[in-house]
Amino acid sequence: MSLPALRKGIDKLSPYTAGKGIEEIRKKYNLEEALKLASNENLWGTSEAARLAIERELDKINIYPDPGAKTLTEALAEKHSVNPENIINGNGTDEIIELAAKAFLDRGDSVVTASGSFVRYKMAAMLMGCNCAEAPRKDHRISVDALCAEMDSSTKLIFIDNPSNPQGTYITGEEIEKIINNIKNTGINALLVIDEAYYEYAESEPGYKSALNYLNSGIPIMVLRTFSKAYGLAGLRIGYGISSPEIISALGRVKPPFNTNRLAQAAATAALTDTAFIRKTVEETKKEKEFLYAEFKKLGFESVPSAANFILTKVGEEYAEEICAFLEKKGIIVRPLAGYYYPGYLRFTIGTRPHNVKLLKAVKDYFASGKQ
């Protein structure tokens, strides 16, 4: 059977490689349980308010969800002091990234991001047959000067993850202003997309400032947020974007109908009200992050200071793959970063104290075993 030819450029795309799943590892090694520390999920669980909201919707799942997610959109508009017309909901922020590419990119356009950023930005450019310029980082941080140097008349989308994944580093409000001024001064007609997936963990960091403060700066800006991280709703896949009504309308033209499901809409709306859950998640994450920093240092590991719920740690190229394999056999899944510009590094989701103690014991067991 012959197949129709793929659209030009699609043959260069590879599927996104997600972290290994709990069931995959549990079955592979015949384990009763496994611990996943690979995908930056909230290991404190999910808000009870969100759970109850899901239960209330269960007898309605035979009915399509609200295509505009009106109740959630209105709740988000109130939270962020914007109008509902400023918000678009997505099947995770991944979908909104792709919608932006579909809405704005033509062949010959280019996307600008920093090297080692969330891979979905580059994939969005490739999907539309466009070039992706990746500005080099400096000391694991986005270099604003390098990023601005990559912008030219072909630039249509600029993606910044703030904090960055997998580094955990961030740029300051002052640096965001510098990027905005560069766009204004050079006359580049591009949409600046700032992905704040880890905002809740970073908002109190020195100099950190949400790009929501710059929506009226005179250039097109869209801010992305998600319920997958601090809110503990990764399994429901729901995120949102905030921008001008014109940008939101453009994305709405290429958005699939019913793109966010009924359970996700209800859970996210309820989760917004549970500020105590978010506060506890953030406080406990910061406490456990300091614990892991100290323990990794005792092992001779160098960690990148993180403003998110994960730590990027250099364990050495000679150990990284072996440690991953050893941990998997112990039922612990972590993320190797060799394929993401960081050979010799592993990324660890920050868990609860029992999770972190289990991880550290397994790492120590690896070295005690003679590094086999």
C-alpha positions as CSV (number, residue, x, y, z in Angstrom):
1,M,0.0,0.0,0.0
2,S,1.4,3.4,-1.0
3,L,0.9,6.4,1.2
4,P,0.4,10.0,0.1
5,A,3.5,12.1,0.5
6,L,4.0,13.8,3.8
7,R,3.9,17.6,3.8
8,K,7.3,19.0,3.4
9,G,9.2,19.2,6.7
10,I,7.0,16.7,8.6
11,D,9.5,14.0,7.9
12,K,12.0,15.9,10.0
13,L,9.7,15.9,13.0
14,S,10.1,13.3,15.8
15,P,7.3,12.6,18.2
16,Y,7.7,14.3,21.6
17,T,9.4,11.9,24.0
18,A,7.6,12.0,27.4
19,G,9.0,10.7,30.6
20,K,8.6,7.0,31.2
21,G,5.3,6.1,33.0
22,I,4.8,4.3,36.3
23,E,2.9,1.3,34.8
24,E,5.7,0.9,32.1
25,I,8.4,0.6,34.8
26,R,6.3,-1.4,37.2
27,K,5.5,-4.1,34.7
28,K,9.0,-4.1,33.2
29,Y,10.7,-4.9,36.5
30,N,7.7,-6.7,38.1
31,L,7.4,-4.1,40.9
32,E,4.5,-3.5,43.2
33,E,4.9,0.3,42.8
34,A,7.0,2.9,41.2
35,L,7.9,6.5,41.9
36,K,7.8,9.0,39.0
37,L,10.2,11.9,39.4
38,A,10.6,12.7,35.7
39,S,7.7,15.0,34.6
40,N,7.5,17.8,37.2
41,E,4.1,16.8,38.4
42,N,2.7,17.8,41.8
43,L,3.6,15.0,44.1
44,W,1.4,16.4,46.8
45,G,-1.6,15.4,44.8
46,T,-4.7,17.3,43.8
47,S,-6.9,19.8,45.6
48,E,-9.9,18.2,47.3
49,A,-12.1,21.0,45.9
50,A,-11.0,19.8,42.4
51,R,-11.8,16.2,43.2
52,L,-15.3,17.0,44.4
53,A,-15.9,19.1,41.3
54,I,-14.9,16.1,39.1
55,E,-17.3,13.9,41.0
56,R,-20.2,16.3,40.4
57,E,-19.6,16.2,36.7
58,L,-19.4,12.4,36.3
59,D,-23.1,11.9,35.5
60,K,-22.7,14.5,32.7
61,I,-19.8,13.1,30.7
62,N,-22.2,11.9,28.0
63,I,-22.7,15.5,27.1
64,Y,-20.2,17.7,25.3
65,P,-18.4,20.3,27.4
66,D,-18.9,24.0,27.0
67,P,-16.8,24.8,23.8
68,G,-15.8,28.2,25.3
69,A,-15.3,26.9,28.9
70,K,-17.3,29.9,30.0
71,T,-17.3,29.3,33.7
72,L,-13.6,28.7,33.9
73,T,-12.8,31.6,31.6
74,E,-14.8,34.0,33.8
75,A,-13.1,32.7,36.9
76,L,-9.7,33.2,35.3
77,A,-10.7,36.7,34.1
78,E,-11.7,37.6,37.6
79,K,-8.4,36.2,39.0
80,H,-6.2,38.1,36.6
81,S,-8.3,41.3,36.3
82,V,-8.9,40.9,32.6
83,N,-11.9,40.4,30.4
84,P,-13.0,36.9,29.3
85,E,-12.1,38.0,25.7
86,N,-8.5,38.1,26.8
87,I,-8.4,34.3,27.6
88,I,-8.2,31.1,25.6
89,N,-8.2,27.6,27.2
90,G,-6.3,24.7,25.8
91,N,-5.7,21.0,26.1
92,G,-2.6,21.9,28.1
93,T,-0.4,24.8,27.1
94,D,1.1,22.5,24.4
95,E,-2.1,23.0,22.4
96,I,-1.9,26.8,22.7
97,I,1.7,26.8,21.6
98,E,0.6,24.9,18.5
99,L,-2.4,27.1,17.9
100,A,-0.1,30.2,17.9
101,A,2.1,28.5,15.3
102,K,-0.9,27.6,13.1
103,A,-2.4,31.0,13.4
104,F,0.7,33.1,12.7
105,L,3.4,31.2,10.9
106,D,3.9,31.0,7.1
107,R,6.8,29.4,5.3
108,G,9.7,31.8,5.4
109,D,8.8,33.0,8.9
110,S,11.0,32.1,11.8
111,V,10.6,31.4,15.5
112,V,13.1,32.6,18.1
113,T,13.7,30.9,21.4
114,A,16.7,30.0,23.7
115,S,18.7,26.8,23.3
116,G,17.6,24.1,25.7
117,S,14.1,25.6,26.1
118,F,10.9,23.5,26.2
119,V,11.2,21.4,23.0
120,R,7.6,22.1,21.9
121,Y,8.5,25.6,20.8
122,K,10.9,24.2,18.2
123,M,8.4,21.5,17.2
124,A,5.8,24.2,16.6
125,A,8.1,25.9,14.1
126,M,9.0,22.7,12.4
127,L,5.3,21.8,12.1
128,M,4.7,24.9,10.0
129,G,7.9,24.4,7.9
130,C,9.6,27.4,9.6
131,N,13.1,27.9,11.0
132,C,13.7,28.0,14.7
133,A,16.6,30.2,15.9
134,E,17.9,29.1,19.2
135,A,19.9,31.7,21.1
136,P,22.7,30.4,23.3
137,R,22.3,30.5,27.0
138,K,24.7,31.8,29.6
139,D,25.2,30.0,32.9
140,H,22.0,28.0,32.2
141,R,20.0,31.3,31.9
142,I,18.4,32.8,28.9
143,S,20.7,35.5,27.5
144,V,18.5,38.4,26.6
145,D,21.2,39.9,24.4
146,A,21.7,36.7,22.5
147,L,17.9,36.3,22.2
148,C,17.5,39.8,20.8
149,A,20.4,39.3,18.4
150,E,18.4,36.4,16.8
151,M,15.4,38.5,16.0
152,D,15.0,39.9,12.5
153,S,12.3,40.8,10.0
154,S,11.4,37.1,9.5
155,T,10.7,36.6,13.2
156,K,7.0,36.0,13.8
157,L,6.9,34.2,17.2
158,I,9.3,34.5,20.2
159,F,9.0,31.8,22.9
160,I,10.4,32.3,26.4
161,D,9.8,29.8,29.2
162,N,10.1,31.6,32.4
163,P,11.1,29.8,34.6
164,S,12.9,27.6,32.0
165,N,12.5,23.9,31.6
166,P,14.7,21.9,32.2
167,Q,17.0,24.5,33.9
168,G,14.7,26.0,36.4
169,T,16.3,29.5,35.9
170,Y,14.3,32.6,35.1
171,I,14.6,36.1,33.7
172,T,13.7,39.2,35.6
173,G,11.0,41.8,34.9
174,E,13.8,44.2,34.0
175,E,15.0,41.7,31.4
176,I,11.5,41.2,30.0
177,E,11.4,45.0,29.6
178,K,14.6,44.9,27.6
179,I,13.2,42.3,25.2
180,I,10.0,44.4,24.8
181,N,12.1,47.5,24.1
182,N,14.2,45.7,21.5
183,I,11.1,44.6,19.7
184,K,9.8,48.1,19.7
185,N,13.1,49.7,18.6
186,T,13.7,47.3,15.8
187,G,10.1,47.3,14.5
188,I,9.9,43.6,14.5
189,N,6.3,42.5,14.0
190,A,6.2,39.4,16.2
191,L,4.1,37.8,19.0
192,L,6.1,37.4,22.3
193,V,4.9,34.3,24.1
194,I,6.0,33.9,27.7
195,D,5.3,30.5,29.1
196,E,4.8,30.8,32.9
197,A,4.0,27.1,33.6
198,Y,6.0,27.2,36.9
199,Y,4.8,30.7,37.9
200,E,3.4,29.7,41.3
201,Y,6.8,28.4,42.4
202,A,8.7,31.4,41.0
203,E,6.5,34.4,41.9
204,S,8.4,35.2,45.1
205,E,11.9,34.9,43.6
206,P,14.0,38.1,43.6
207,G,13.3,40.2,40.5
208,Y,10.8,37.8,39.0
209,K,7.8,39.5,37.5
210,S,5.0,38.0,35.5
211,A,4.7,39.1,31.9
212,L,1.0,39.8,32.7
213,N,2.3,43.2,33.9
214,Y,3.3,44.0,30.3
215,L,0.2,43.1,28.3
216,N,-0.4,46.8,27.6
217,S,3.3,47.5,26.7
218,G,2.5,48.3,23.0
219,I,3.6,45.0,21.5
220,P,1.7,41.7,21.0
221,I,2.3,39.5,24.1
222,M,0.7,36.3,25.2
223,V,1.2,34.7,28.7
224,L,0.7,31.0,29.1
225,R,-0.2,29.3,32.4
226,T,-1.1,25.7,33.3
227,F,-3.0,23.6,35.8
228,S,-0.6,20.7,35.3
229,K,2.1,21.8,37.8
230,A,1.3,23.5,41.1
231,Y,-2.5,22.8,40.7
232,G,-1.9,19.0,40.4
233,L,-4.1,18.5,37.3
234,A,-1.6,17.2,34.8
235,G,-3.8,14.1,34.0
236,L,-6.6,16.4,32.9
237,R,-4.6,18.4,30.4
238,I,-5.7,22.0,30.8
239,G,-3.9,25.3,30.5
240,Y,-4.7,28.8,29.3
241,G,-3.3,31.8,27.5
242,I,-3.9,35.5,28.2
243,S,-3.5,38.1,25.5
244,S,-5.3,40.9,23.6
245,P,-8.8,40.0,22.2
246,E,-7.3,40.2,18.7
247,I,-4.7,37.5,19.4
248,I,-7.2,35.3,21.3
249,S,-9.6,35.6,18.4
250,A,-6.9,34.6,15.9
251,L,-6.1,31.5,17.9
252,G,-9.8,30.7,18.2
253,R,-10.1,30.4,14.5
254,V,-7.8,27.4,14.5
255,K,-8.8,25.9,17.8
256,P,-10.7,22.6,17.6
257,P,-14.2,22.6,19.1
258,F,-14.6,21.1,22.6
259,N,-10.8,21.2,23.0
260,T,-11.0,21.1,26.9
261,N,-13.1,18.4,28.5
262,R,-15.9,18.7,31.0
263,L,-14.0,17.2,33.9
264,A,-10.9,19.4,33.3
265,Q,-13.0,22.6,33.1
266,A,-14.8,21.8,36.4
267,A,-11.7,20.8,38.2
268,A,-9.7,23.8,37.1
269,T,-12.5,26.2,38.1
270,A,-12.6,24.6,41.6
271,A,-8.8,24.5,41.9
272,L,-8.6,28.2,41.6
273,T,-10.6,28.6,44.8
274,D,-8.3,26.4,46.9
275,T,-5.5,28.8,47.6
276,A,-4.5,26.9,50.7
277,F,-3.6,23.8,48.6
278,I,-1.4,26.0,46.3
279,R,0.3,27.7,49.3
280,K,1.1,24.4,50.9
281,T,2.4,22.9,47.6
282,V,4.7,25.8,47.1
283,E,6.0,26.0,50.7
284,E,6.6,22.3,50.9
285,T,8.3,22.2,47.5
286,K,10.7,25.0,48.5
287,K,11.5,23.2,51.8
288,E,12.2,19.9,50.0
289,K,14.2,21.7,47.3
290,E,16.7,23.0,49.9
291,F,16.9,19.5,51.4
292,L,17.8,17.9,48.0
293,Y,20.3,20.7,47.3
294,A,22.2,19.9,50.5
295,E,22.0,16.1,50.0
296,F,23.1,16.2,46.4
297,K,26.0,18.5,47.4
298,K,27.2,15.8,49.9
299,L,27.2,13.4,47.0
300,G,29.4,15.7,45.0
301,F,26.6,16.7,42.6
302,E,26.3,20.2,41.2
303,S,22.7,21.5,41.0
304,V,21.4,24.5,39.0
305,P,19.5,26.9,41.3
306,S,15.9,26.3,40.4
307,A,12.8,28.5,40.7
308,A,10.5,25.6,39.8
309,N,9.5,22.2,41.2
310,F,12.4,20.3,39.8
311,I,16.2,20.4,40.0
312,L,18.7,20.0,37.1
313,T,21.7,18.2,38.6
314,K,25.1,17.4,37.1
315,V,26.0,13.8,38.0
316,G,28.6,13.3,35.3
317,E,28.5,11.8,31.8
318,E,30.1,8.6,33.1
319,Y,27.2,8.1,35.5
320,A,24.0,9.6,34.2
321,E,22.7,6.8,32.0
322,E,23.8,4.1,34.5
323,I,22.1,5.9,37.4
324,C,18.9,6.2,35.4
325,A,18.9,2.5,34.7
326,F,19.8,1.6,38.3
327,L,17.0,3.8,39.6
328,E,14.5,2.3,37.2
329,K,15.2,-1.1,38.6
330,K,14.4,0.3,42.0
331,G,11.2,1.7,40.7
332,I,12.3,5.3,40.5
333,I,11.9,7.3,37.3
334,V,14.0,10.4,36.6
335,R,14.7,12.3,33.5
336,P,18.0,12.1,31.6
337,L,18.9,15.2,29.6
338,A,21.5,14.1,27.1
339,G,19.0,14.6,24.3
340,Y,18.3,18.2,25.5
341,Y,21.7,19.8,25.4
342,Y,22.7,18.5,28.9
343,P,24.8,15.3,28.7
344,G,25.7,14.2,32.2
345,Y,22.7,15.9,33.8
346,L,19.5,14.5,35.3
347,R,16.3,16.3,36.1
348,F,14.6,15.4,39.4
349,T,11.0,16.4,40.2
350,I,10.9,17.6,43.8
351,G,8.7,15.2,45.9
352,T,7.6,14.9,49.5
353,R,10.2,14.0,52.1
354,P,9.5,10.2,51.9
355,H,9.9,10.4,48.1
356,N,13.2,12.3,48.4
357,V,14.6,10.0,51.0
358,K,13.8,7.0,48.8
359,L,15.5,8.7,45.8
360,L,18.6,9.5,47.8
361,K,18.9,6.1,49.3
362,A,18.7,4.6,45.8
363,V,21.4,6.9,44.5
364,K,23.6,6.0,47.4
365,D,23.0,2.4,46.8
366,Y,24.2,2.9,43.2
367,F,27.5,4.2,44.3
368,A,27.8,1.6,47.1
369,S,27.3,-1.1,44.5
370,G,30.5,-0.2,42.8
371,K,28.9,2.0,40.1
372,Q,27.6,-1.0,38.1
